[in-house]
């Protein structure tokens, strides 16, 4: 829920509120590794970059990548899509 809210707030230009929503979503996973958690981290990385917080964006993207590695063993995973998203974000951030 908070991820969807974060995306919508970001689209509306309400980026500080979006940041709060994404951070709330990240904390709600409470150590549970899920594909949604990885996607939320990717979205947070994009928002950090939009806010000019490149170091935070790269750190968050690294966290997502680490989480994705944990999830790869799950046969029901959606990691190929999430990993492709992470790769596109990293390319965008590092040019």
Secondary structure, 3 states (H helix, E strand, C coil): CHHHHHHHHHHCCCHHHHHHHHHHHHHHCCCCCCHHHHHHHHHHHHHHHHCCCHHHHHHHHHHHHHHHHHHCCCCCCCHHHHHHHHHHHHHHHHC
